[in-house]
Amino acid sequence: MRRAVLLAAVTAAALTLSACTPPIPELPSAPAPAEAAAVVDAQSDRIVAETAAELAAADAAQDATLLVDRVGDDAKIVRAAEYKQQKADKKLVPDVIPSATQAIYASAEDTWPRVLVAVTEQPAEDVTPVVQLWVQDSVDDNYQMRAWTHMVPGATLPAMAGPATGAAQLPLDDPSMSPTPGAVLNDYIKLLQDGASSPLNAEFAADPYREQLFTARTVLSKAAKKAKGTYKDTITNDEERTYVLQTAEGGALVFSPVSVVSTFTVKGAKVSIPAADKALLTGGKLTTKVVHTYNDMVVLYIPGPTVTDKPGLVATDHNLVKVSPK
């Protein structure tokens, strides 16, 4: 069987966003009289510090099983993948998540689940600040970081109610917004799936995430065709793990996990992938097909009724978590 090295573009594409050199985003603040979210406000420093300590211990041991109390869900899955890739390629170090924050946003809700969001200081001159999302599932549970993602270069966050007051946590089908947060999110996911020729492209502000996905799709489709094979990616989001916080001007920030599954097949050849990708290989040996799975989170800003800007992406990362032969 002829051997073909075809998938280096996948790894290269995954590095595009964090490799840009961005300005530090502006983080405007809204008035914050002490009201419903005062308890969470008082706890936020401890939550951030305990999360940082748990991450530091796991990073030192390169052991994701140590992520138990303050880190879970996609955040734990992504960190585990980063450890595996670093062991295969020492140049690939886990994301640096600063413990110092420049903004905290808390949910004002007194029901569960509810969320806490932090925006960190800039980790390095050429890396954007990190947006962290914690979720508290019930009154008896700790706030647990479920995802983190970097700001899009040049993006700004809207004014939000301060943590002492808290921001209203909205349902995806909130009737006070037209279109609803869920409708805007569904349109964005459809745009990612349909590509640059979609009429929805004009409905959203430009962002490098979808440009990256579209470019990778074009490159890999051409490579697969040349090898008499096929390339396909499927992009979905999880509404049950999506959260919406109201902005000061009546808009919304939407935090949604996104799964990108790309399948590359060839004919009369054998696929080959970089060593860092091989570290995530499960389910057997590669032959004529390879499937890459990414766990991403998108943070979308939907402007309020007095703002003329288009909805747009303010933060995301492209996180490879699994490689399989089928």
N, C-alpha and C positions, 0 to 999 in steps of 0.2 A: 504494500500500500504506500503510495506517495505521501510524504510528510510535508505539511504546509504550516508555516507560522503566520497566522492570520489575525490574531486578536490583540495585538499590542495597542491598537487604537482604543479599545475599551478602557484599559487602565489609564491611558493618557487623557481620555475625555473626562474621567472621574476626578482629575486633579485641576481642572480648568478654573473653577470658581475660587478656590482658596489661593490660587497662584497669582491673582490680580493684586495690584497695589491700590487700595482704596483710600479715600479720605475718611476721617473719623466721622461716623454718622451723627447728625444733630438729633438730640433727644429732648424735645420740648416737654415741659411738664404742665399739668393742670392743677388748679387749686385743690387742696386736700384737707378739708376740715375733718376732724376726728369723728368717724361714724362707725358703720357696720363692720368694716374690715380691720378695726384697730387691733384685735387679737392676733390676726395673721401678720400685721405690720410689726408687732412686737416680737413675733417669732421668726421673722424673715432672716435676720442676721444669723440666728442659730441654725436654721434650715440650710442656708447657703454654706455655712462653715462645716456642718456635719456632712453635707454632700461632698465638699472638697476633700475632707479628711478620708472619707470612704473611697473616693476616686484615687487619692494619693496612695493609699495602702494597696489597692488593687493594681495600680500602675507599677509600683515598686516590685510587686511579685509577678506581674504580668498574668494575673489570675482573676478572671471575671467572676468566679464563684464567690469572691469576697464582696461583690456588689449585691447586697441583700436588703438593707434597710432604706437607704436614701437614693439608690439608683436601680432602675428596673425597666422592663418592657423593651422598647426599641433601643433605648440608651445602653442597656446592658448588652443587647445583641450586637450593636455596632462596636462597642468597646471590646467585646470578645473577639470580633473579627479583626480589629486593629492590632490586638496582641498577637494573633496568629500571623498576620502579615508582617509585623515587625520581626518576628522570629525568623521568617523566611528572607526578609530584606531589611537590614538594619537601618537603611535610609528612610524607611517608612515608620515614622514615630506617631503615636497616638495624638489626637488633637489636644492642644493645650487649652484648658478651660480655666481662665483666671477666676480666683475667688473674689476679687474686687469687682463690685458692680457699680454701674453708673445710673441704673434705673431699675425699679421694682414695680411690678403691676400685680395687684391681688384681686381676686374675685370678691365681690360684695355679697355673694349669695350666702344664705344660712342653710342651704340644702346641699346634698352631695350627688355626684362628685363635683369638686370645685378645684380651681387652679391657682397657681402662683407662677409668675413669669419674671425672669431677671434678664437684664442686658449687661454683659460684663464690660470691663475695660478692654481696650484693644490688646490682644495677646502679643502682637509683634508689629513692626512697622509695615510689613507687607501682608498682614492677616487682619481681617475684619473682626469686630466684636462678636461675641457669641450670644445667641438668644437661647435661654434654658426654659424648659416647661416642666413644672412639677404638678402632680395630680394627687389630691386627697380623695380616696374612694369613699370613705365613711368617717364618721366622727371618731371612730376608734383607730383609724389608720394614720400613719405618718404621711406627710407630704413626701412624695417620691419623684425624683427627676425621671421622666419618661422619655425625653428627647432633648437634644441640643442641635443647634444649627447656626451657621455663620450668616451675618448680615450680607445682603447683596451689595457689592461695591457701589458706593455713591448713594445708597438708599437712605431714607430717613424714616423714623417712626412718627406716627401722629401723636398729638397731645392726648394723654390719658389721665383719668382720675388717679390721684396719688394713693399709695397703699393704705393710708389711714382711712380713707373713704372707701376705696375699692371700686372696681369697674363692674358694671352690670354684666352678668354672664348670660348670653343670649342663646336660644335654640337656633338650629340651622334654618328652621322655617319661620323665624320671627316675623310676625305680620307688620311690625312697625317699619320694616325696611323693604323697599321695592327697587330692584329685585332683592329677594331674601339672600342671606349669606350662603345658604345651601345651593341656591340657583347659580350664584356667581362661582362658587367652588366647583360645582359640576361642569360649568362652562369651561373653567380653566383646565380641569382634568381632560375634558373632551378635546380642547385645543392641543394639549400635550400629545394626545393619542392621534389626532387627525393630521397634525403637522403644520408647517408654515403656510400652506395654501388654504387653510381653514379660514372662513369668513370671521371666525371668532378672534383671529389674530389682531384685528383692528380694535377689538373691544377692551384689550388689556395693554397696559404700559409695557414697553420692551423690557426683557430681562435675559440675563446670560444663561439661566438654567434651561429654558426651553430651546435657546439657540444651541446649547451644548447637546441636548437630546436629539434635536433635529439633525445636527451635523454628524453625530455618531451614527444615526440611523442611515443617513445617506452614504457615509463611508463604508459601513459594514454591509449594507445592501449591495453596493457595487462589488465589494470583495467576495461576498457569497456568490453573487451571480457569475463572477469570473471563475470561481471554483465549481460552477454548476450546482450551487446549493441555494439556500434561502436564508434570509434574516427577517426576524419579526420581533417586535417588542410589544408588551402589554402593560398599560399603565392604569392603576386603580388606586382609590383611596378608601380609607376606613372611616365611615361616618360615625360609628359608635365611639371611636377614639378621637373625634374631632371636637375642638372647643372654640368658642367665640367670645371675645371680650369687646364690649362697646367702647368706642373712642369718645373723646370729649365733645367732638362736633356731631355726634350721632351716627358715625360710621362704625366700622367693625374691624378687628384683627381676627383672622381665622387661622387656627393652628391645626393642620391636618396631616396625618401620616400618609405617605404615598409609597406604593410598591411598584417598582419597575422590574419587569422580568423580560430579559432579552434572550432569544434563542437563535443560535448561529449553526447552520448545518452545511456540510460540504459533500461532494460526491467524488469517490475515487481518491480521497486524501484523508489525512488524519489531522484534526485540529490540534494546535499547540498554543499554550497560554503562558504568561510570565510566571515566575516562581512565586510571587506574592499572591497571584490568583490560585495557584496550585495549593497553597496553604489552606484555602477555603473549600477545597474539593471534597465533596461527599457523594456517596452512592455509587462508587465504582470508577473504572478507568474511562478516560475520554477516547472516543473513536471518531465518528463523523459528526457528532453533535456536542455542543456545549451550551449550557444555560447559566446566565449570570442573574442573580437576584440582588436588588438594591433596596434598602430600607431608608427612605428619605422622609423629611418633614418639610412641608411648605408653610410659610407664614405669609398670608395674603392680607393686604390692606384694601378695604372697601370704603371709599370716601363717603362722608355724610352728605345730606341733601344740599348743603350750602357750598360744597367743594366741587370744583369742575374737573378735577383730575380723574383719570381712568383708574379702575382697580389695578393693582399691581403687586408683584412679588417683592417682599422686603427681606426675606431670609430663606435660605435653603442650603442643603448639602446633598451630594450624591454618594451614598454609602454602600459599597459592595459588602454583602454579608454572607453570600453563599455561591458556590460554583458546583454544578452537577452535570452529569452526562445525559440527563433527560428531564 
